Amino acid sequence: MHVVCKDHVEIAIDEFVDEYEEAPDVVDLLKTHFANWEPPSHCEHCQELARFLVV
């Protein structure tokens, strides 16, 4: 699972494919809310606002 900004979403997809050898689902965090989980507010690669969840 990767939480990333718009600039790093391609990197996160590549990392996911390298690890799991299948295509991930990409969830837009601005359009989706979770009942029991609060996503990190910042990208795991930089300090920009986290925008996508790659799972």
mmCIF file as Biopython writes it, N, C-alpha, C and O atoms, coordinates in Angstrom:
data_model
#
loop_
_atom_site.group_PDB
_atom_site.id
_atom_site.type_symbol
_atom_site.label_atom_id
_atom_site.label_alt_id
_atom_site.label_comp_id
_atom_site.label_asym_id
_atom_site.label_entity_id
_atom_site.label_seq_id
_atom_site.pdbx_PDB_ins_code
_atom_site.Cartn_x
_atom_site.Cartn_y
_atom_site.Cartn_z
_atom_site.occupancy
_atom_site.B_iso_or_equiv
_atom_site.auth_seq_id
_atom_site.auth_asym_id
_atom_site.pdbx_PDB_model_num
ATOM 1   N N  . MET A ? 1  ? 0.850   -1.170 0.000   1.0 0.0 1  A 1 
ATOM 2   C CA . MET A ? 1  ? 0.000   0.000  0.000   1.0 0.0 1  A 1 
ATOM 3   C C  . MET A ? 1  ? 0.892   1.228  0.000   1.0 0.0 1  A 1 
ATOM 4   O O  . MET A ? 1  ? 1.848   1.308  0.771   1.0 0.0 1  A 1 
ATOM 5   N N  . HIS A ? 2  ? 0.583   2.180  -0.859  1.0 0.0 2  A 1 
ATOM 6   C CA . HIS A ? 2  ? 1.342   3.412  -0.959  1.0 0.0 2  A 1 
ATOM 7   C C  . HIS A ? 2  ? 0.370   4.591  -0.940  1.0 0.0 2  A 1 
ATOM 8   O O  . HIS A ? 2  ? -0.676  4.561  -1.588  1.0 0.0 2  A 1 
ATOM 9   N N  . VAL A ? 3  ? 0.732   5.619  -0.193  1.0 0.0 3  A 1 
ATOM 10  C CA . VAL A ? 3  ? -0.044  6.855  -0.156  1.0 0.0 3  A 1 
ATOM 11  C C  . VAL A ? 3  ? 0.862   7.935  -0.736  1.0 0.0 3  A 1 
ATOM 12  O O  . VAL A ? 3  ? 1.907   8.253  -0.169  1.0 0.0 3  A 1 
ATOM 13  N N  . VAL A ? 4  ? 0.449   8.497  -1.875  1.0 0.0 4  A 1 
ATOM 14  C CA . VAL A ? 4  ? 1.334   9.391  -2.616  1.0 0.0 4  A 1 
ATOM 15  C C  . VAL A ? 4  ? 0.607   10.609 -3.183  1.0 0.0 4  A 1 
ATOM 16  O O  . VAL A ? 4  ? -0.620  10.657 -3.258  1.0 0.0 4  A 1 
ATOM 17  N N  . CYS A ? 5  ? 1.420   11.592 -3.577  1.0 0.0 5  A 1 
ATOM 18  C CA . CYS A ? 5  ? 0.894   12.783 -4.239  1.0 0.0 5  A 1 
ATOM 19  C C  . CYS A ? 5  ? 0.746   12.510 -5.740  1.0 0.0 5  A 1 
ATOM 20  O O  . CYS A ? 5  ? 1.100   11.435 -6.224  1.0 0.0 5  A 1 
ATOM 21  N N  . LYS A ? 6  ? 0.229   13.480 -6.450  1.0 0.0 6  A 1 
ATOM 22  C CA . LYS A ? 6  ? 0.021   13.345 -7.891  1.0 0.0 6  A 1 
ATOM 23  C C  . LYS A ? 6  ? 1.343   13.116 -8.622  1.0 0.0 6  A 1 
ATOM 24  O O  . LYS A ? 6  ? 1.383   12.363 -9.596  1.0 0.0 6  A 1 
ATOM 25  N N  . ASP A ? 7  ? 2.423   13.751 -8.169  1.0 0.0 7  A 1 
ATOM 26  C CA . ASP A ? 7  ? 3.719   13.635 -8.846  1.0 0.0 7  A 1 
ATOM 27  C C  . ASP A ? 7  ? 4.360   12.260 -8.676  1.0 0.0 7  A 1 
ATOM 28  O O  . ASP A ? 7  ? 5.170   11.857 -9.510  1.0 0.0 7  A 1 
ATOM 29  N N  . HIS A ? 8  ? 4.016   11.536 -7.617  1.0 0.0 8  A 1 
ATOM 30  C CA . HIS A ? 8  ? 4.667   10.262 -7.333  1.0 0.0 8  A 1 
ATOM 31  C C  . HIS A ? 8  ? 3.772   9.038  -7.563  1.0 0.0 8  A 1 
ATOM 32  O O  . HIS A ? 8  ? 4.157   7.927  -7.200  1.0 0.0 8  A 1 
ATOM 33  N N  . VAL A ? 9  ? 2.606   9.217  -8.148  1.0 0.0 9  A 1 
ATOM 34  C CA . VAL A ? 9  ? 1.689   8.096  -8.342  1.0 0.0 9  A 1 
ATOM 35  C C  . VAL A ? 9  ? 2.270   7.059  -9.306  1.0 0.0 9  A 1 
ATOM 36  O O  . VAL A ? 9  ? 2.072   5.862  -9.097  1.0 0.0 9  A 1 
ATOM 37  N N  . GLU A ? 10 ? 2.974   7.477  -10.344 1.0 0.0 10 A 1 
ATOM 38  C CA . GLU A ? 10 ? 3.565   6.523  -11.283 1.0 0.0 10 A 1 
ATOM 39  C C  . GLU A ? 10 ? 4.650   5.682  -10.613 1.0 0.0 10 A 1 
ATOM 40  O O  . GLU A ? 10 ? 4.763   4.486  -10.882 1.0 0.0 10 A 1 
ATOM 41  N N  . ILE A ? 11 ? 5.438   6.295  -9.752  1.0 0.0 11 A 1 
ATOM 42  C CA . ILE A ? 11 ? 6.471   5.569  -9.012  1.0 0.0 11 A 1 
ATOM 43  C C  . ILE A ? 11 ? 5.827   4.524  -8.108  1.0 0.0 11 A 1 
ATOM 44  O O  . ILE A ? 11 ? 6.296   3.388  -8.033  1.0 0.0 11 A 1 
ATOM 45  N N  . ALA A ? 12 ? 4.747   4.910  -7.420  1.0 0.0 12 A 1 
ATOM 46  C CA . ALA A ? 12 ? 4.056   3.991  -6.518  1.0 0.0 12 A 1 
ATOM 47  C C  . ALA A ? 12 ? 3.459   2.809  -7.288  1.0 0.0 12 A 1 
ATOM 48  O O  . ALA A ? 12 ? 3.495   1.676  -6.808  1.0 0.0 12 A 1 
ATOM 49  N N  . ILE A ? 13 ? 2.918   3.066  -8.464  1.0 0.0 13 A 1 
ATOM 50  C CA . ILE A ? 13 ? 2.368   1.985  -9.291  1.0 0.0 13 A 1 
ATOM 51  C C  . ILE A ? 13 ? 3.488   1.030  -9.699  1.0 0.0 13 A 1 
ATOM 52  O O  . ILE A ? 13 ? 3.326   -0.187 -9.618  1.0 0.0 13 A 1 
ATOM 53  N N  . ASP A ? 14 ? 4.620   1.575  -10.136 1.0 0.0 14 A 1 
ATOM 54  C CA . ASP A ? 14 ? 5.759   0.735  -10.519 1.0 0.0 14 A 1 
ATOM 55  C C  . ASP A ? 14 ? 6.250   -0.106 -9.345  1.0 0.0 14 A 1 
ATOM 56  O O  . ASP A ? 14 ? 6.538   -1.291 -9.511  1.0 0.0 14 A 1 
ATOM 57  N N  . GLU A ? 15 ? 6.347   0.493  -8.163  1.0 0.0 15 A 1 
ATOM 58  C CA . GLU A ? 15 ? 6.789   -0.237 -6.970  1.0 0.0 15 A 1 
ATOM 59  C C  . GLU A ? 15 ? 5.822   -1.369 -6.636  1.0 0.0 15 A 1 
ATOM 60  O O  . GLU A ? 15 ? 6.244   -2.470 -6.284  1.0 0.0 15 A 1 
ATOM 61  N N  . PHE A ? 16 ? 4.514   -1.093 -6.749  1.0 0.0 16 A 1 
ATOM 62  C CA . PHE A ? 16 ? 3.506   -2.109 -6.465  1.0 0.0 16 A 1 
ATOM 63  C C  . PHE A ? 16 ? 3.627   -3.275 -7.445  1.0 0.0 16 A 1 
ATOM 64  O O  . PHE A ? 16 ? 3.612   -4.435 -7.034  1.0 0.0 16 A 1 
ATOM 65  N N  . VAL A ? 17 ? 3.745   -2.972 -8.734  1.0 0.0 17 A 1 
ATOM 66  C CA . VAL A ? 17 ? 3.853   -4.013 -9.755  1.0 0.0 17 A 1 
ATOM 67  C C  . VAL A ? 17 ? 5.123   -4.832 -9.540  1.0 0.0 17 A 1 
ATOM 68  O O  . VAL A ? 17 ? 5.099   -6.055 -9.671  1.0 0.0 17 A 1 
ATOM 69  N N  . ASP A ? 18 ? 6.229   -4.170 -9.212  1.0 0.0 18 A 1 
ATOM 70  C CA . ASP A ? 18 ? 7.478   -4.893 -8.951  1.0 0.0 18 A 1 
ATOM 71  C C  . ASP A ? 18 ? 7.331   -5.855 -7.780  1.0 0.0 18 A 1 
ATOM 72  O O  . ASP A ? 18 ? 7.868   -6.962 -7.809  1.0 0.0 18 A 1 
ATOM 73  N N  . GLU A ? 19 ? 6.604   -5.433 -6.754  1.0 0.0 19 A 1 
ATOM 74  C CA . GLU A ? 19 ? 6.471   -6.258 -5.552  1.0 0.0 19 A 1 
ATOM 75  C C  . GLU A ? 19 ? 5.438   -7.383 -5.713  1.0 0.0 19 A 1 
ATOM 76  O O  . GLU A ? 19 ? 5.694   -8.521 -5.318  1.0 0.0 19 A 1 
ATOM 77  N N  . TYR A ? 20 ? 4.284   -7.067 -6.286  1.0 0.0 20 A 1 
ATOM 78  C CA . TYR A ? 20 ? 3.173   -8.029 -6.322  1.0 0.0 20 A 1 
ATOM 79  C C  . TYR A ? 20 ? 2.926   -8.646 -7.702  1.0 0.0 20 A 1 
ATOM 80  O O  . TYR A ? 20 ? 2.139   -9.586 -7.817  1.0 0.0 20 A 1 
ATOM 81  N N  . GLU A ? 21 ? 3.573   -8.143 -8.734  1.0 0.0 21 A 1 
ATOM 82  C CA . GLU A ? 21 ? 3.440   -8.636 -10.099 1.0 0.0 21 A 1 
ATOM 83  C C  . GLU A ? 21 ? 1.996   -8.627 -10.606 1.0 0.0 21 A 1 
ATOM 84  O O  . GLU A ? 21 ? 1.572   -9.523 -11.335 1.0 0.0 21 A 1 
ATOM 85  N N  . GLU A ? 22 ? 1.268   -7.616 -10.212 1.0 0.0 22 A 1 
ATOM 86  C CA . GLU A ? 22 ? -0.085  -7.390 -10.730 1.0 0.0 22 A 1 
ATOM 87  C C  . GLU A ? 22 ? -0.406  -5.905 -10.633 1.0 0.0 22 A 1 
ATOM 88  O O  . GLU A ? 22 ? 0.236   -5.166 -9.887  1.0 0.0 22 A 1 
ATOM 89  N N  . ALA A ? 23 ? -1.392  -5.484 -11.387 1.0 0.0 23 A 1 
ATOM 90  C CA . ALA A ? 23 ? -1.764  -4.072 -11.412 1.0 0.0 23 A 1 
ATOM 91  C C  . ALA A ? 23 ? -2.512  -3.692 -10.133 1.0 0.0 23 A 1 
ATOM 92  O O  . ALA A ? 23 ? -3.357  -4.452 -9.660  1.0 0.0 23 A 1 
ATOM 93  N N  . PRO A ? 24 ? -2.204  -2.524 -9.575  1.0 0.0 24 A 1 
ATOM 94  C CA . PRO A ? 24 ? -2.888  -2.087 -8.353  1.0 0.0 24 A 1 
ATOM 95  C C  . PRO A ? 24 ? -4.192  -1.367 -8.657  1.0 0.0 24 A 1 
ATOM 96  O O  . PRO A ? 24 ? -4.474  -1.001 -9.798  1.0 0.0 24 A 1 
ATOM 97  N N  . ASP A ? 25 ? -4.970  -1.178 -7.616  1.0 0.0 25 A 1 
ATOM 98  C CA . ASP A ? 25 ? -6.104  -0.258 -7.668  1.0 0.0 25 A 1 
ATOM 99  C C  . ASP A ? 25 ? -5.580  1.088  -7.199  1.0 0.0 25 A 1 
ATOM 100 O O  . ASP A ? 25 ? -4.778  1.157  -6.268  1.0 0.0 25 A 1 
ATOM 101 N N  . VAL A ? 26 ? -6.030  2.156  -7.840  1.0 0.0 26 A 1 
ATOM 102 C CA . VAL A ? 26 ? -5.625  3.502  -7.452  1.0 0.0 26 A 1 
ATOM 103 C C  . VAL A ? 26 ? -6.876  4.239  -6.999  1.0 0.0 26 A 1 
ATOM 104 O O  . VAL A ? 26 ? -7.828  4.404  -7.761  1.0 0.0 26 A 1 
ATOM 105 N N  . VAL A ? 27 ? -6.859  4.684  -5.737  1.0 0.0 27 A 1 
ATOM 106 C CA . VAL A ? 27 ? -8.017  5.337  -5.132  1.0 0.0 27 A 1 
ATOM 107 C C  . VAL A ? 27 ? -7.704  6.812  -4.927  1.0 0.0 27 A 1 
ATOM 108 O O  . VAL A ? 27 ? -6.670  7.155  -4.354  1.0 0.0 27 A 1 
ATOM 109 N N  . ASP A ? 28 ? -8.592  7.685  -5.393  1.0 0.0 28 A 1 
ATOM 110 C CA . ASP A ? 28 ? -8.428  9.122  -5.197  1.0 0.0 28 A 1 
ATOM 111 C C  . ASP A ? 28 ? -8.888  9.467  -3.782  1.0 0.0 28 A 1 
ATOM 112 O O  . ASP A ? 28 ? -10.070 9.334  -3.464  1.0 0.0 28 A 1 
ATOM 113 N N  . LEU A ? 29 ? -7.974  9.902  -2.944  1.0 0.0 29 A 1 
ATOM 114 C CA . LEU A ? 29 ? -8.295  10.179 -1.538  1.0 0.0 29 A 1 
ATOM 115 C C  . LEU A ? 29 ? -9.174  11.416 -1.360  1.0 0.0 29 A 1 
ATOM 116 O O  . LEU A ? 29 ? -9.761  11.606 -0.295  1.0 0.0 29 A 1 
ATOM 117 N N  . LEU A ? 30 ? -9.270  12.254 -2.384  1.0 0.0 30 A 1 
ATOM 118 C CA . LEU A ? 30 ? -10.160 13.415 -2.291  1.0 0.0 30 A 1 
ATOM 119 C C  . LEU A ? 30 ? -11.616 13.035 -2.529  1.0 0.0 30 A 1 
ATOM 120 O O  . LEU A ? 30 ? -12.525 13.793 -2.189  1.0 0.0 30 A 1 
ATOM 121 N N  . LYS A ? 31 ? -11.835 11.853 -3.116  1.0 0.0 31 A 1 
ATOM 122 C CA . LYS A ? 31 ? -13.200 11.412 -3.429  1.0 0.0 31 A 1 
ATOM 123 C C  . LYS A ? 31 ? -13.655 10.234 -2.581  1.0 0.0 31 A 1 
ATOM 124 O O  . LYS A ? 31 ? -14.810 9.820  -2.675  1.0 0.0 31 A 1 
ATOM 125 N N  . THR A ? 32 ? -12.771 9.689  -1.757  1.0 0.0 32 A 1 
ATOM 126 C CA . THR A ? 32 ? -13.088 8.494  -0.979  1.0 0.0 32 A 1 
ATOM 127 C C  . THR A ? 32 ? -12.797 8.735  0.497   1.0 0.0 32 A 1 
ATOM 128 O O  . THR A ? 32 ? -11.775 9.323  0.851   1.0 0.0 32 A 1 
ATOM 129 N N  . HIS A ? 33 ? -13.700 8.278  1.349   1.0 0.0 33 A 1 
ATOM 130 C CA . HIS A ? 33 ? -13.494 8.378  2.791   1.0 0.0 33 A 1 
ATOM 131 C C  . HIS A ? 33 ? -13.632 6.989  3.390   1.0 0.0 33 A 1 
ATOM 132 O O  . HIS A ? 33 ? -14.438 6.180  2.930   1.0 0.0 33 A 1 
ATOM 133 N N  . PHE A ? 34 ? -12.840 6.720  4.423   1.0 0.0 34 A 1 
ATOM 134 C CA . PHE A ? 34 ? -12.838 5.418  5.061   1.0 0.0 34 A 1 
ATOM 135 C C  . PHE A ? 34 ? -13.405 5.539  6.471   1.0 0.0 34 A 1 
ATOM 136 O O  . PHE A ? 34 ? -13.121 6.503  7.182   1.0 0.0 34 A 1 
ATOM 137 N N  . ALA A ? 35 ? -14.199 4.566  6.865   1.0 0.0 35 A 1 
ATOM 138 C CA . ALA A ? 35 ? -14.849 4.602  8.173   1.0 0.0 35 A 1 
ATOM 139 C C  . ALA A ? 35 ? -13.866 4.368  9.321   1.0 0.0 35 A 1 
ATOM 140 O O  . ALA A ? 35 ? -13.967 5.026  10.357  1.0 0.0 35 A 1 
ATOM 141 N N  . ASN A ? 36 ? -12.926 3.451  9.156   1.0 0.0 36 A 1 
ATOM 142 C CA . ASN A ? 36 ? -12.048 3.066  10.261  1.0 0.0 36 A 1 
ATOM 143 C C  . ASN A ? 36 ? -10.574 3.340  10.009  1.0 0.0 36 A 1 
ATOM 144 O O  . ASN A ? 36 ? -9.726  2.785  10.708  1.0 0.0 36 A 1 
ATOM 145 N N  . TRP A ? 37 ? -10.244 4.172  9.037   1.0 0.0 37 A 1 
ATOM 146 C CA . TRP A ? 37 ? -8.849  4.454  8.727   1.0 0.0 37 A 1 
ATOM 147 C C  . TRP A ? 37 ? -8.697  5.877  8.233   1.0 0.0 37 A 1 
ATOM 148 O O  . TRP A ? 37 ? -9.438  6.322  7.357   1.0 0.0 37 A 1 
ATOM 149 N N  . GLU A ? 38 ? -7.753  6.578  8.784   1.0 0.0 38 A 1 
ATOM 150 C CA . GLU A ? 38 ? -7.434  7.934  8.346   1.0 0.0 38 A 1 
ATOM 151 C C  . GLU A ? 38 ? -6.110  7.868  7.584   1.0 0.0 38 A 1 
ATOM 152 O O  . GLU A ? 38 ? -5.079  7.566  8.184   1.0 0.0 38 A 1 
ATOM 153 N N  . PRO A ? 39 ? -6.113  8.143  6.279   1.0 0.0 39 A 1 
ATOM 154 C CA . PRO A ? 39 ? -4.867  8.049  5.514   1.0 0.0 39 A 1 
ATOM 155 C C  . PRO A ? 39 ? -3.870  9.122  5.945   1.0 0.0 39 A 1 
ATOM 156 O O  . PRO A ? 39 ? -4.267  10.172 6.449   1.0 0.0 39 A 1 
ATOM 157 N N  . PRO A ? 40 ? -2.589  8.864  5.751   1.0 0.0 40 A 1 
ATOM 158 C CA . PRO A ? 40 ? -1.588  9.890  6.050   1.0 0.0 40 A 1 
ATOM 159 C C  . PRO A ? 40 ? -1.869  11.151 5.232   1.0 0.0 40 A 1 
ATOM 160 O O  . PRO A ? 40 ? -2.397  11.068 4.122   1.0 0.0 40 A 1 
ATOM 161 N N  . SER A ? 41 ? -1.527  12.288 5.765   1.0 0.0 41 A 1 
ATOM 162 C CA . SER A ? 41 ? -1.821  13.545 5.075   1.0 0.0 41 A 1 
ATOM 163 C C  . SER A ? 41 ? -0.762  13.921 4.050   1.0 0.0 41 A 1 
ATOM 164 O O  . SER A ? 41 ? -1.012  14.757 3.181   1.0 0.0 41 A 1 
ATOM 165 N N  . HIS A ? 42 ? 0.435   13.306 4.140   1.0 0.0 42 A 1 
ATOM 166 C CA . HIS A ? 42 ? 1.521   13.657 3.230   1.0 0.0 42 A 1 
ATOM 167 C C  . HIS A ? 42 ? 1.991   12.448 2.429   1.0 0.0 42 A 1 
ATOM 168 O O  . HIS A ? 42 ? 1.895   11.306 2.878   1.0 0.0 42 A 1 
ATOM 169 N N  . CYS A ? 43 ? 2.494   12.724 1.252   1.0 0.0 43 A 1 
ATOM 170 C CA . CYS A ? 43 ? 3.064   11.718 0.363   1.0 0.0 43 A 1 
ATOM 171 C C  . CYS A ? 43 ? 4.223   11.005 1.053   1.0 0.0 43 A 1 
ATOM 172 O O  . CYS A ? 43 ? 4.977   11.621 1.806   1.0 0.0 43 A 1 
ATOM 173 N N  . GLU A ? 44 ? 4.361   9.711  0.794   1.0 0.0 44 A 1 
ATOM 174 C CA . GLU A ? 44 ? 5.470   8.957  1.396   1.0 0.0 44 A 1 
ATOM 175 C C  . GLU A ? 44 ? 6.810   9.273  0.749   1.0 0.0 44 A 1 
ATOM 176 O O  . GLU A ? 44 ? 7.851   8.875  1.272   1.0 0.0 44 A 1 
ATOM 177 N N  . HIS A ? 45 ? 6.807   9.986  -0.386  1.0 0.0 45 A 1 
ATOM 178 C CA . HIS A ? 45 ? 8.052   10.335 -1.076  1.0 0.0 45 A 1 
ATOM 179 C C  . HIS A ? 45 ? 8.454   11.798 -0.897  1.0 0.0 45 A 1 
ATOM 180 O O  . HIS A ? 45 ? 9.606   12.153 -1.146  1.0 0.0 45 A 1 
ATOM 181 N N  . CYS A ? 46 ? 7.527   12.645 -0.471  1.0 0.0 46 A 1 
ATOM 182 C CA . CYS A ? 46 ? 7.821   14.069 -0.297  1.0 0.0 46 A 1 
ATOM 183 C C  . CYS A ? 46 ? 6.833   14.655 0.722   1.0 0.0 46 A 1 
ATOM 184 O O  . CYS A ? 46 ? 6.108   13.909 1.380   1.0 0.0 46 A 1 
ATOM 185 N N  . GLN A ? 47 ? 6.803   15.941 0.848   1.0 0.0 47 A 1 
ATOM 186 C CA . GLN A ? 47 ? 5.921   16.583 1.821   1.0 0.0 47 A 1 
ATOM 187 C C  . GLN A ? 47 ? 4.645   17.160 1.207   1.0 0.0 47 A 1 
ATOM 188 O O  . GLN A ? 47 ? 3.922   17.911 1.860   1.0 0.0 47 A 1 
ATOM 189 N N  . GLU A ? 48 ? 4.376   16.809 -0.040  1.0 0.0 48 A 1 
ATOM 190 C CA . GLU A ? 48 ? 3.147   17.281 -0.702  1.0 0.0 48 A 1 
ATOM 191 C C  . GLU A ? 48 ? 1.929   16.558 -0.118  1.0 0.0 48 A 1 
ATOM 192 O O  . GLU A ? 48 ? 2.057   15.524 0.536   1.0 0.0 48 A 1 
ATOM 193 N N  . LEU A ? 49 ? 0.770   17.115 -0.366  1.0 0.0 49 A 1 
ATOM 194 C CA . LEU A ? 49 ? -0.494  16.536 0.080   1.0 0.0 49 A 1 
ATOM 195 C C  . LEU A ? 49 ? -0.694  15.165 -0.556  1.0 0.0 49 A 1 
ATOM 196 O O  . LEU A ? 49 ? -0.557  15.016 -1.770  1.0 0.0 49 A 1 
ATOM 197 N N  . ALA A ? 50 ? -1.018  14.163 0.261   1.0 0.0 50 A 1 
ATOM 198 C CA . ALA A ? 50 ? -1.293  12.818 -0.245  1.0 0.0 50 A 1 
ATOM 199 C C  . ALA A ? 50 ? -2.602  12.845 -1.026  1.0 0.0 50 A 1 
ATOM 200 O O  . ALA A ? 50 ? -3.614  13.333 -0.524  1.0 0.0 50 A 1 
ATOM 201 N N  . ARG A ? 51 ? -2.589  12.331 -2.231  1.0 0.0 51 A 1 
ATOM 202 C CA . ARG A ? 51 ? -3.761  12.401 -3.096  1.0 0.0 51 A 1 
ATOM 203 C C  . ARG A ? 51 ? -4.278  11.019 -3.483  1.0 0.0 51 A 1 
ATOM 204 O O  . ARG A ? 51 ? -5.481  10.843 -3.676  1.0 0.0 51 A 1 
ATOM 205 N N  . PHE A ? 52 ? -3.369  10.022 -3.600  1.0 0.0 52 A 1 
ATOM 206 C CA . PHE A ? 52 ? -3.779  8.715  -4.090  1.0 0.0 52 A 1 
ATOM 207 C C  . PHE A ? 52 ? -3.330  7.598  -3.162  1.0 0.0 52 A 1 
ATOM 208 O O  . PHE A ? 52 ? -2.260  7.660  -2.555  1.0 0.0 52 A 1 
ATOM 209 N N  . LEU A ? 53 ? -4.166  6.583  -3.068  1.0 0.0 53 A 1 
ATOM 210 C CA . LEU A ? 53 ? -3.857  5.350  -2.357  1.0 0.0 53 A 1 
ATOM 211 C C  . LEU A ? 53 ? -3.682  4.285  -3.439  1.0 0.0 53 A 1 
ATOM 212 O O  . LEU A ? 53 ? -4.586  4.050  -4.241  1.0 0.0 53 A 1 
ATOM 213 N N  . VAL A ? 54 ? -2.520  3.649  -3.453  1.0 0.0 54 A 1 
ATOM 214 C CA . VAL A ? 54 ? -2.212  2.613  -4.442  1.0 0.0 54 A 1 
ATOM 215 C C  . VAL A ? 54 ? -2.191  1.281  -3.687  1.0 0.0 54 A 1 
ATOM 216 O O  . VAL A ? 54 ? -1.304  1.032  -2.870  1.0 0.0 54 A 1 
ATOM 217 N N  . VAL A ? 55 ? -3.182  0.429  -3.975  1.0 0.0 55 A 1 
ATOM 218 C CA . VAL A ? 55 ? -3.323  -0.860 -3.278  1.0 0.0 55 A 1 
ATOM 219 C C  . VAL A ? 55 ? -3.574  -1.997 -4.250  1.0 0.0 55 A 1 
ATOM 220 O O  . VAL A ? 55 ? -3.716  -3.146 -3.832  1.0 0.0 55 A 1 
#
